[in-house]
Amino acid sequence: MEPARALSFAATVYLRSAHYLQIYYLIGQMPAHFLLIGVCLAGIQRALERSTRRAIQVAAWTILPLPLLLLAGWQFAFNLQFQDHRFQSREGPAQIRHIRAATQMARRLLAERPACDLVVLSSGHSLETSELSLLREFTDPERVLLTDGRLAVPVPAPCAIYLDALPESRASTWLARAATQLPDATLSVLGETWQFYDLSPGARDGLVAEISSESQLARFTNGVALTGCERGQIEPGAALPLTLLWSVEAQPPEVVYHIGAYLLTPDDQVVAQSDGPGFDSIQWRVGDTFVTWFDVPAPQDLPPGNYQIAVALYSWPGLERVDLTSGGNTAFLEQFQVAAP
């Protein structure tokens, strides 16, 4: 009776776990099948000990473990093939060995440049969503900034080391122009090249001066100032590219902020807009600068006439606008004209 109870209990656990699991999860991660076989063997052993002769017991225990041994061998071969496939794969997220190599290289570069911070460009704009958030935890959290290279790039003072783990992003193009490649700091990851860059104090100052306007364009009450704006060409039905340069002048509240970029008519009607987090506001630090990129989608039927760019900051997800120190909550920037086709 005891073996029957044990077997029925193990079978119930196998068939109805607390969490829904596919069979391959059980095979690859959980030893449910081994538990079932072990329970069966234990029950059979006790039954044989009570009712059979010694010779039969020996014969039975020579044969009964074979299924368990065969299954264990198959499990080992399966795991070996799985790990080999993963090792050779060029798809999916970075693996632990890649993170380890990047961490070791980042530690070395930070030790060689004690005044500089490390900026990691990857997918995911925040500490919680960045694909390389582990890199921050295993180096020096106080000296590591994480950003999505498609949205923004911070420019910490006085200098920075950059890890570009998102090739062909806007930040990659920016780094190729503004910073210096470190030839001995390159990693091959899943068919891509992760490249480290160096931005010296002189190069940083020149870059900030190149983008900045002669005077601040807008100063917000949360301690952030808009210091530069570059506009691309506008065409009906296409995106209007905007590059915005920001300066953190005072420590802002620990609030998540988003940025809104707007295309307005002369009477302040919104024609098009683009919103996003830019550079994660939780990582803003006094004295740092950061660049954000926006693509404002111009309507296909955009009529000729006068238009204006406007920018605003607001809390997320509360959507409360941040006031300007000069009054109002919208920074009105460049005015321009769209000519008739």
Secondary structure, DSSP 8 states (H G I E B T S, - for coil): -HHHHHHHHHHHHHHS-SS---HHHHHHT--HHHHHHHHHHHHHHHHHHHHS-HHHHHHHHHHTHHHHHHHHHHHHHHHHHHHHHHHH--SSS--HHHHHHHHHHHHHHHHH-TT-EEEEEES-SSTTT-TTHHHHHTS-GGGEEEEETTTEEEE-SS-EEEEE-STTSHHHHHHHHHSEEEEEEEEEETTEEEEEEEE-HHHHHHHHHHHS-SS-SEEBTTSEEEEEEEE----TTSEEEEEEEEEE-S---S--EEEEEEEE-TT--EEEEEEE--S-GGG--TT-EEEEEEEEE--TT--SEEEEEEEEEEETTT--B--BTTSSS-EEEEEEEE---
